[in-house]
Amino acid sequence: MKTLSIVLLLVCITLGARAQTETPQFFDHLGMGFELGAATLKKPMLSGFLKYRKTNNYLKFKAASVLQESYEVNVNGEEQTRPGLSELSLVLGKMIQLKNDSYFELGTGPAILVDLKKYDGSNSDSNRDKIIQRNAAGLTAELRYMFRFAGTLGLSLSVNGNLNQQKSFATAGFGLVFMDRDL
């Protein structure tokens, strides 16, 4: 998940930089953002998204990680640190313009939740902790307020929720957004 997050971050930065220069019209509709916040699980949350907007509708790929305990996981003989709870979602929503530089976004969509937990190995002969990974499908919803203050740069304030059978949670975040040039 860490590798996926780094790749997503690099893709977002590259596409965001391209969207800020003279490019074909497709890139004029791209936006991205990063947020830091808190979850109802009483842990900090880090999220990022890449968004394509057409008129008042948008499609957004969003990745979030609740920064709870991280675990050392042995993958193909290589130790890796993985976050305890991560979410990947695809959100379809509506954007409402309040004033020239103020916008609301309201969206929902499917999400995949990955939860890593330590297995209580108290009756095991091994001293190593065992990690169990559980995946769940869920439904995510978001409400985001964005204020553009300099060209395509803006601030966002959001409330998100994820409803699933494993570990439903809500988050609130504050962050930086690179809005699409077409607004």
C-alpha positions in Angstrom: 0.0 0.0 0.0 2.9 2.3 0.7 4.3 1.8 -2.8 0.9 2.4 -4.3 0.6 5.6 -2.3 4.0 6.9 -3.5 3.2 6.0 -7.1 -0.2 7.8 -6.8 1.4 10.8 -5.3 4.0 11.0 -8.1 1.3 10.6 -10.8 -0.8 13.3 -9.1 2.1 15.8 -8.9 3.1 15.1 -12.5 -0.5 15.5 -13.8 -1.1 18.5 -11.6 2.0 20.2 -13.0 1.0 19.4 -16.5 -2.5 20.8 -15.9 -1.0 24.1 -14.8 0.7 24.7 -18.2 -0.4 25.0 -21.8 -1.8 21.5 -22.5 -4.6 19.9 -24.4 -8.1 20.6 -23.1 -8.4 17.3 -21.3 -5.9 18.4 -18.7 -7.8 21.6 -18.1 -10.5 19.5 -16.3 -8.1 17.7 -13.9 -7.7 18.6 -10.2 -6.0 17.0 -7.2 -5.7 17.5 -3.5 -4.1 16.3 -0.3 -5.7 16.4 3.2 -4.7 15.7 6.7 -7.4 15.2 9.3 -8.8 13.0 12.0 -11.0 9.8 12.0 -13.7 8.6 14.4 -11.2 5.9 15.2 -9.3 8.6 17.1 -6.4 8.4 14.8 -4.9 10.9 12.3 -5.8 10.5 8.6 -3.9 11.3 5.4 -5.7 11.3 2.0 -5.2 12.4 -1.6 -7.3 12.4 -4.7 -7.2 12.9 -8.5 -10.4 14.4 -10.0 -11.7 14.8 -13.5 -14.6 17.4 -13.7 -17.0 18.0 -16.6 -19.5 20.8 -16.2 -20.8 20.3 -12.6 -20.1 16.6 -12.3 -16.9 14.9 -11.3 -15.2 11.5 -11.1 -12.6 11.2 -8.4 -10.1 8.5 -7.5 -9.3 8.8 -3.8 -6.9 7.1 -1.5 -6.9 7.5 2.3 -5.0 6.0 5.1 -5.8 6.2 8.8 -2.4 6.4 10.5 -3.1 3.9 13.2 -0.5 1.2 14.0 1.8 0.2 11.2 2.9 -3.4 10.9 6.0 -5.1 9.6 4.8 -7.5 6.9 7.0 -10.1 5.2 6.3 -9.9 1.4 8.4 -12.2 -0.8 11.1 -12.4 1.8 11.3 -8.6 2.2 10.1 -6.7 5.3 7.8 -3.8 4.6 5.9 -1.4 6.8 2.2 -1.2 6.0 -0.5 1.1 7.4 -3.1 -0.5 9.5 -6.2 0.8 7.7 -6.4 2.1 4.1 -9.2 3.0 1.7 -9.3 3.2 -2.1 -12.5 4.7 -3.6 -14.0 5.9 -6.8 -16.4 8.8 -6.2 -19.0 10.2 -8.5 -20.4 13.6 -7.5 -21.8 17.0 -8.1 -20.0 20.3 -7.7 -22.0 23.4 -6.7 -20.5 26.9 -7.2 -21.4 29.3 -4.4 -19.4 32.4 -5.4 -16.6 32.9 -7.9 -14.0 31.2 -5.7 -16.2 29.0 -3.4 -17.4 25.5 -4.2 -19.1 22.6 -2.6 -18.7 19.0 -3.7 -21.1 16.2 -2.7 -20.3 12.6 -3.9 -20.6 8.9 -3.2 -19.2 5.7 -4.6 -17.7 2.3 -4.0 -14.7 1.8 -1.8 -12.3 -1.0 -0.9 -11.1 -1.1 2.7 -7.9 -2.9 3.7 -7.4 -3.5 7.4 -4.3 -5.1 9.0 -4.6 -6.5 12.5 -2.2 -8.2 14.9 -3.2 -11.8 15.6 -3.0 -12.7 19.3 -0.3 -15.4 19.2 -0.2 -15.9 23.0 -0.7 -19.7 22.5 1.8 -19.9 19.7 5.3 -21.2 19.9 6.6 -18.3 17.7 7.8 -15.0 19.1 6.8 -13.2 15.9 3.5 -11.4 15.7 1.2 -12.7 13.1 -0.6 -10.2 10.9 -4.1 -10.8 9.4 -5.3 -8.7 6.4 -9.0 -8.2 6.0 -10.5 -6.6 2.9 -14.0 -5.2 2.7 -16.1 -3.5 0.1 -17.9 -0.4 1.3 -19.7 2.7 0.3 -18.0 6.0 0.7 -19.6 9.5 0.8 -18.0 12.9 1.0 -18.9 16.6 1.4 -16.1 19.1 0.6 -15.9 22.9 0.7 -13.2 24.4 -1.4 -12.0 28.0 -1.5 -9.7 29.1 -4.3 -7.3 31.9 -3.3 -4.6 32.0 -5.9 -5.2 30.9 -9.5 -5.8 27.2 -9.4 -4.6 26.8 -5.7 -7.2 26.5 -3.0 -8.0 25.2 0.5 -10.4 22.4 1.3 -12.4 21.4 4.3 -14.1 17.9 4.1 -16.2 15.4 5.9 -16.0 11.8 4.6 -17.7 8.5 5.7 -17.2 4.9 4.8 -19.9 2.4 5.6 -18.8 -1.3 5.4 -19.3 -4.6 7.3 -15.8 -4.6 8.8 -15.0 -1.2 10.3 -17.2 1.8 9.4 -15.7 5.2 10.1 -15.9 8.9 9.4 -13.2 11.5 8.9 -12.8 15.2 8.7 -9.9 16.9 7.0 -8.3 20.1 6.0 -6.0 20.4 3.0 -4.6 21.9 -0.2 -6.2 21.5 -3.6 -5.1 22.2 -7.1 -8.3 23.0 -8.9 -8.9 22.5 -12.5 -8.1 25.4 -14.8 -11.6 25.4 -16.3 -13.3 26.8 -13.2 
